[in-house]
Structure formats: structure tokens, C-alpha cells
Amino acid sequence: MHDVVMVGAGPAALTAAIYTTREDIDTLLVEKGVVGGLAAVTDVIDNYPGFSKGVHGLELAESLREQAERFGAKIELGEVSGVHDEGELKRLETTSGDILAKAVLITTGCDYKKTGVSGEEEYYARGVHFCATCDGAFYRDKRLVVIGGGNSALQESIFLTRYATHIDLLVRSNIKASDVLQKEIQPYLDNGKITVHLGVTPKEIVGDDNGVTKVIGTSSDGKDIDFNTDGVFIFIGLKPNTAFLKNSKVKLNEQGFVITDNNLETNVKGIFAAGDVRSGATMQIASASGEGATAALKIREYLEGRLHNPKVEQLEVTP
């Protein structure tokens, strides 16, 4: 049994763990993927405070991890498949067996949305990708298609110009990225490295035994357009990683994000949420870290309240 178990090990959880472990609160983080979350697979983070020249996502993630572990946080690789409220204790179903906790912090963040078009699943990791820093280097001197028109699509397109000879950027309606990124991408539009196609919706991803060969898009006037390519990178938004809460009592909103109060506590006493998985989150790394710190302080208050509950004391000392 642990004082607090954190589901996920992104910036929110790692920051929270720094605070809880410094207070001698026994803390375990369970992460099914990459420690650092999506931040770890982001090439350069320009808007995290304290790094005037930006910081590589993996570098930031490793620094947070080392700091949390220095104070005594324990990180285990594994997947949580369920969280159950059993009164004073919470039971987490994991790939390593059940874990008991006095408090739980949900920080599972988000995952990449998929287009759902034909060929996307078939050619996943064989020409279809969702992480430029992970897979961009495979496409040196190749043509690429990027799908999306938000901040991630523009930022990752700029990164991919390090490798690709040309990028076709397919935008369903209009570019919705920030003005800063639109200014940053302009030189690549001027020199022909990136071509933006507005009003184009992906219809099908086509390939052969060697991988992807083209993307068929549909223009706003209903005409099909072929884009010959060696690979496709998709950046159309994020969805919360909350499937493991399906059979729990934790309330989610219509989009699947965790609902919390101002103390970052869910409707289930002792279960908290922070970061991108939380309804109302700003989807910024700095905000996630701030919420992690707030959640840690609220968890400490919650645990201190339990210590003054005679019922809890009796429960914990009874064999």
C-alpha cells in the first residue's frame, strides 16, 4: 500500500511527486509508455519558463524524472486498467497486480487523435506516424504529407523540414495555429519547402508492401486530389487517456476528460486529477506542472485529514 499512487508520469505527475516526496509522502508513479508523456517526444519546447533558448522535450522530461527520484519517488512501467473506490482505500488494477493507495492522482494526459480514414491503421508505423521527433529521421530526402492545421501540425512540419525534401500540409478548413507559428512557417512557404492545401480533407491513405505511396484528399468542391508521398504525419488534436476509468465512479465530461473541483479533486473522495487529462486544462506543459504542484498540496491536506480519523487509524493497524 502507498500513500499516493499517480497514474501516468508526465510533467504533472513528476512535479506532483517532487512535492509529495519532499513531504515524506510515499509516492508511486505507474507509467505505461514514456516517462515525460508527450512532452518527452516534443522536439523543442520554447515556452517553458526558465529556458530562454528553449529546451528539448526529452531533456526536460529526464530532468523532472531525476528530480522526483532524488526525493524518493518510485516509478514503475505498467498499465492501470481500473481504479476502484473501496472507502478509505483505493484499489488500482495494474499489469503487475492490484495496488492499494490512500490517495490517487490521475495524470494520464492525452493521446493523438486519428483520422479514421482507410489505410491509417493498416500502415501505422509503416508510413503513418503521429510523432515527428520519433520517426522524422526515417524520411531523409523524402516527400511527406502532414495532416492538420493547429499548433502541432505547423510546429512538427517545421521540424520535418530537417529531413524531407517537400511537405504537403493538408488543412481541412483554415489554419488555426497561433500567429507566432504562422510567422515561423512563412519562410518555408516562401522557399517552397512546405505547400499548404486549405480545404482538403484526407479520404484514403494508399500504399503497397513497402509502405505508403500516396494520400487521396477531397477538396472543398468535392474533387479528389492525389498527393504522392513516402509517409504521412497526422496532427489533428488530442483525446484524453481515460478508458481505464470506464467502470469507475469517477465522472467524465462528454469528451472523456476528468471533471474536478477547484481543489483538483474528482467526485470520488481521495481521487484527484491534474494536467491535460482534466476538464478545463489548457494543454500546456507549464500549466500541467503547476496543476501537479497544486494537486500535491491538496493530497497532503487530504492525507493529513485521514490521520485524524480514528476509523482510518484502526483500519490501517488491523492485520
MARDREN-778673 format. One line per field, with one value per residue (C-alpha): x, y, z; residue number from 1. Coordinates in nm, 4 decimals. Example, Ala and Ser with C-alpha at 12.3 -4.5 7.8 and 13.67 -1.06 7.14 Angstrom:
2
xx <- c(1.2300/1.3670)
yy <- c(-0.4500/-0.1060)
zz <- c(0.7800/0.7140)
pos <- c(1/2)
END
This chain:
319
xx <- c(0.0000/0.1208/0.0212/-0.0424/-0.0312/-0.0061/-0.1373/0.0925/0.4375/0.4180/0.5069/0.2013/0.2803/0.6558/0.6049/0.3496/0.5904/0.8634/0.6290/0.4844/0.8151/0.9731/0.6921/0.7843/0.4653/0.5228/0.4710/0.4461/0.4064/0.2774/0.3508/0.2560/0.4522/0.7274/0.8223/0.7566/0.4485/0.4009/0.6464/0.9258/0.8624/0.8387/1.1472/1.1886/0.9722/1.0024/0.7517/0.8526/0.9667/1.3354/1.4701/1.5401/1.6665/1.4081/1.4617/1.4403/1.1374/1.3373/1.5858/1.3070/1.1402/1.4674/1.5372/1.1915/1.2347/1.5768/1.4493/1.1472/1.3581/1.6161/1.3500/1.2368/0.9618/0.9271/0.8405/0.7142/0.6411/0.2995/-0.0595/-0.3518/-0.6717/-0.9066/-0.9424/-1.1894/-1.3078/-1.3105/-1.3851/-1.0758/-0.8520/-0.8408/-0.7581/-0.5810/-0.5785/-0.2430/-0.0409/0.1686/-0.1328/-0.3551/-0.2121/-0.3708/-0.3423/-0.4721/-0.4989/-0.4790/-0.3695/-0.4805/-0.2342/-0.2674/-0.2745/-0.3885/-0.3087/-0.3141/-0.6467/-0.6756/-0.8474/-1.0260/-0.9665/-0.8905/-0.5241/-0.4467/-0.4461/-0.3085/0.0012/0.0559/0.4340/0.4822/0.4312/0.1695/0.3049/0.1970/0.5366/0.7766/1.0685/1.0302/1.0064/1.1023/1.4611/1.3364/1.2315/1.5555/1.5341/1.1726/0.8367/0.5861/0.2229/0.1243/-0.2437/-0.3676/-0.3844/-0.3248/-0.0142/0.1211/0.0798/0.2754/0.5404/0.6038/0.6005/0.8799/1.0727/1.0249/1.1843/1.5157/1.4694/1.2025/1.2566/0.8982/0.5925/0.2299/0.0274/-0.3398/-0.5751/-0.9430/-1.0602/-0.8270/-0.5031/-0.5833/-0.2293/-0.1010/0.0218/0.3742/0.3819/0.2230/0.5074/0.7649/0.6359/0.6201/0.9844/0.9251/0.6194/0.8188/1.1020/0.8629/0.9708/0.6114/0.2933/-0.0328/-0.3541/-0.6563/-0.9984/-0.8596/-0.9866/-0.7990/-1.0046/-0.7680/-0.4076/-0.2781/0.0264/0.1882/0.4107/0.6833/0.4634/0.2645/0.2680/0.0063/-0.2746/-0.6050/-0.7702/-1.1059/-1.1212/-1.3983/-1.5653/-1.5759/-1.2882/-1.0318/-0.6660/-0.3685/-0.0621/0.2315/0.4277/0.6640/0.4990/0.2147/0.2281/-0.1065/-0.1574/-0.5299/-0.5653/-0.5664/-0.8052/-0.7902/-0.6493/-0.9398/-1.0603/-0.9361/-1.1893/-1.4884/-1.6031/-1.5005/-1.7137/-1.5023/-1.7118/-1.6006/-1.7361/-1.8774/-1.5299/-1.3951/-1.1949/-1.1923/-1.4143/-1.2612/-1.3439/-1.1229/-0.9056/-0.8427/-1.0383/-1.2857/-1.6317/-1.4671/-1.3063/-0.9322/-0.9029/-0.7508/-0.6630/-0.4148/-0.2732/-0.4113/-0.6486/-0.8503/-1.1559/-1.0634/-0.6899/-0.5022/-0.2914/0.0339/0.3321/0.3814/0.0145/0.0369/0.3370/0.1532/-0.1510/0.0773/0.2129/-0.1394/-0.2640/0.0270/-0.0588/-0.4267/-0.3340/-0.1202/-0.4161/-0.6380/-0.3917/-0.3476/-0.7244/-0.7245/-0.4648/-0.7114/-0.9857/-0.9950/-1.1708/-0.8800/-0.6189/-0.7969/-0.8261/-0.4560/-0.3265/-0.5647/-0.3892)
yy <- c(0.0000/0.3507/0.6937/0.8105/0.6387/0.8568/0.7114/0.8448/1.0029/1.3200/1.6724/1.6944/1.3697/1.4272/1.7759/1.6448/1.3688/1.6238/1.7945/1.4821/1.3026/1.6120/1.5885/1.2221/1.1005/0.7531/0.8047/0.5596/0.6567/0.3990/0.4786/0.2605/0.4495/0.7090/0.8855/1.2517/1.1849/1.3777/1.6381/1.3810/1.3298/1.7017/1.8284/2.1751/2.3407/2.7176/2.8386/2.6554/2.9127/2.9260/2.8124/3.1288/2.9343/2.6577/2.3029/1.9633/1.7722/1.4628/1.6750/1.8398/1.5038/1.3482/1.6447/1.6175/1.2433/1.2742/1.5413/1.3346/1.0222/1.2201/1.2853/0.9223/0.8884/0.5373/0.4931/0.1637/0.0792/-0.0817/-0.0138/0.0673/-0.0946/0.0137/0.2367/0.1362/0.3279/0.0969/0.3558/0.4746/0.2981/0.2930/-0.0209/0.0037/-0.2871/-0.2964/-0.5299/-0.6041/-0.6878/-0.4845/-0.1841/-0.0121/0.3607/0.6123/0.8688/0.8591/1.1242/1.0739/1.2343/1.0160/1.3091/1.2736/1.0733/1.1660/1.1677/0.9588/1.0486/0.7145/0.7040/0.3852/0.2859/0.4713/0.1604/-0.0666/0.1465/0.2602/0.2671/0.1682/0.5145/0.6595/0.8356/1.0637/1.1739/1.3763/1.3606/0.9834/0.8972/1.2013/1.0878/0.7886/1.0294/1.1978/1.3245/1.2002/1.3645/1.3852/1.4704/1.6335/1.6409/1.9157/2.2923/2.3606/2.4426/2.0875/2.0458/2.3631/2.3065/1.9480/2.0412/2.2894/2.0176/1.7701/2.0102/1.8973/1.5711/1.5920/1.7437/1.8682/1.8659/1.8914/2.0259/1.9274/2.1540/2.0675/2.4289/2.7114/2.7231/2.7663/2.7786/3.0739/3.3867/3.3112/2.9735/3.1130/3.3629/3.0901/2.8728/3.1551/3.1246/2.7557/2.8509/3.1174/2.8821/2.6048/2.3572/2.3408/2.3754/2.4405/2.2990/2.4613/2.2980/1.9485/1.6538/1.3200/1.0448/0.7484/0.6520/0.4260/0.2030/-0.1249/-0.3853/-0.1247/0.1312/0.4422/0.5723/0.8459/1.0220/1.0869/1.4056/1.5627/1.9346/2.1633/2.1346/1.7555/1.6712/1.4031/1.5071/1.2702/1.3597/1.1304/1.0755/0.8457/0.8991/1.0672/1.2501/1.3201/1.6051/1.6736/1.7092/1.5085/1.2820/1.2043/0.8728/0.7805/0.4443/0.2769/0.4825/0.3433/0.1205/0.3553/0.6088/0.8993/1.1401/1.2385/1.5062/1.4342/1.4376/1.1953/1.4432/1.4059/1.6524/1.8082/2.0810/2.3808/2.1570/1.9250/1.6529/1.4386/1.3426/1.0461/1.1478/1.0902/1.0705/1.3774/1.4714/1.7147/1.8070/1.7546/1.4748/1.7186/1.9009/2.2662/2.2067/2.4486/2.1736/2.3494/2.1841/2.4747/2.4565/2.0809/2.1253/2.3946/2.1718/1.8914/2.1115/2.2181/1.8594/1.7516/2.0142/1.9146/1.5476/1.6301/1.8092/1.5105/1.2632/1.4796/1.4772/1.0967/1.0789/1.2413/0.9940/0.7199/0.4864/0.5159/0.4566/0.1394/0.0201/0.0657/-0.1164/-0.4110/-0.7192)
zz <- c(0.0000/-0.0839/0.0426/-0.3124/-0.6498/-0.9585/-1.2823/-1.5528/-1.5339/-1.7399/-1.6221/-1.3920/-1.2094/-1.1929/-1.0486/-0.8001/-0.6994/-0.6281/-0.3817/-0.2177/-0.1687/-0.0141/0.2414/0.3087/0.1394/-0.0034/-0.3785/-0.6665/-1.0331/-1.2833/-1.6479/-1.9455/-2.2098/-2.1984/-1.8756/-1.9505/-2.1652/-2.4889/-2.3634/-2.3901/-2.7616/-2.8424/-3.0212/-2.8710/-2.6046/-2.6395/-2.3813/-2.0626/-1.8031/-1.7226/-2.0604/-2.2585/-2.5605/-2.5375/-2.4147/-2.5800/-2.4552/-2.3630/-2.1688/-1.9689/-1.9011/-1.7808/-1.5521/-1.3949/-1.3517/-1.1878/-0.9519/-0.8451/-0.7945/-0.5956/-0.3330/-0.3283/-0.5900/-0.7318/-1.0997/-1.2383/-1.6002/-1.6276/-1.7209/-1.4932/-1.6167/-1.3392/-1.0329/-0.7626/-0.4588/-0.1577/0.1054/0.2847/0.0357/-0.3437/-0.5398/-0.8723/-1.1146/-1.2934/-1.5125/-1.2023/-0.9860/-0.7572/-0.5741/-0.2731/-0.2163/0.0326/-0.2481/-0.6277/-0.8761/-1.2366/-1.4788/-1.7874/-2.0269/-2.3856/-2.6952/-3.0618/-3.2420/-3.5568/-3.8830/-3.9167/-4.2919/-4.4817/-4.4626/-4.1389/-3.9204/-4.1909/-4.2470/-3.8884/-3.8265/-4.1930/-4.3307/-4.0952/-3.7875/-3.5032/-3.3675/-3.5817/-3.3390/-3.3112/-3.6814/-3.8860/-3.9415/-4.1427/-4.4183/-4.5086/-4.8683/-4.8965/-4.9608/-4.6766/-4.6135/-4.2850/-4.1876/-3.9555/-3.9201/-3.5499/-3.3493/-3.3513/-3.7268/-3.8047/-3.5393/-3.6456/-4.0154/-3.9493/-3.7656/-4.0515/-4.2999/-4.1500/-4.3348/-4.6056/-4.9474/-4.9565/-4.7298/-4.8374/-4.5448/-4.5727/-4.3759/-4.3602/-4.3277/-4.2239/-4.0299/-3.6601/-3.5258/-3.3248/-3.5005/-3.3788/-3.5533/-3.8666/-3.8862/-3.8207/-4.1033/-4.3595/-4.4780/-4.5569/-4.7619/-4.9442/-5.0410/-5.1462/-4.8776/-4.7481/-4.9518/-4.7684/-4.9148/-4.7490/-4.7620/-4.8210/-4.6151/-4.6196/-4.7809/-4.8037/-4.7347/-5.0105/-5.0081/-5.1034/-4.9395/-4.8933/-4.7188/-4.8033/-5.1602/-5.1638/-4.9797/-5.1530/-5.0323/-5.1107/-5.1835/-5.0645/-5.4054/-5.3799/-5.6138/-5.5258/-5.5235/-5.5129/-5.3054/-5.3797/-5.0618/-4.8758/-4.5384/-4.3508/-4.0181/-3.8512/-3.6027/-3.5651/-3.1916/-2.8736/-2.6843/-2.3100/-2.1894/-1.9632/-2.0979/-1.7786/-1.5793/-1.7703/-1.4835/-1.2047/-1.0207/-1.1463/-1.3531/-1.7022/-1.9349/-2.2817/-2.4367/-2.1765/-1.9684/-1.5893/-1.4027/-1.0900/-0.8410/-0.7610/-0.5432/-0.8410/-0.6613/-0.8533/-0.7341/-0.5576/-0.2302/-0.2402/-0.6194/-0.7853/-1.1440/-1.2968/-1.6347/-1.9825/-1.8775/-1.6655/-1.7979/-1.8381/-1.8808/-2.1044/-2.2699/-2.1799/-2.0106/-1.7708/-1.6681/-1.6168/-1.3894/-1.1937/-1.1523/-1.0373/-0.7597/-0.6577/-0.6587/-0.4385/-0.1772/-0.1821/-0.1494/0.1516/0.3115/0.2340/0.3879/0.6971/0.7401/0.7291/1.0055/1.2446/1.1593/1.4286/1.1838/0.9414/1.2121/1.3178/0.9582/0.8933/1.2020/1.1933/1.0401)
pos <- c(1/2/3/4/5/6/7/8/9/10/11/12/13/14/15/16/17/18/19/20/21/22/23/24/25/26/27/28/29/30/31/32/33/34/35/36/37/38/39/40/41/42/43/44/45/46/47/48/49/50/51/52/53/54/55/56/57/58/59/60/61/62/63/64/65/66/67/68/69/70/71/72/73/74/75/76/77/78/79/80/81/82/83/84/85/86/87/88/89/90/91/92/93/94/95/96/97/98/99/100/101/102/103/104/105/106/107/108/109/110/111/112/113/114/115/116/117/118/119/120/121/122/123/124/125/126/127/128/129/130/131/132/133/134/135/136/137/138/139/140/141/142/143/144/145/146/147/148/149/150/151/152/153/154/155/156/157/158/159/160/161/162/163/164/165/166/167/168/169/170/171/172/173/174/175/176/177/178/179/180/181/182/183/184/185/186/187/188/189/190/191/192/193/194/195/196/197/198/199/200/201/202/203/204/205/206/207/208/209/210/211/212/213/214/215/216/217/218/219/220/221/222/223/224/225/226/227/228/229/230/231/232/233/234/235/236/237/238/239/240/241/242/243/244/245/246/247/248/249/250/251/252/253/254/255/256/257/258/259/260/261/262/263/264/265/266/267/268/269/270/271/272/273/274/275/276/277/278/279/280/281/282/283/284/285/286/287/288/289/290/291/292/293/294/295/296/297/298/299/300/301/302/303/304/305/306/307/308/309/310/311/312/313/314/315/316/317/318/319)
END
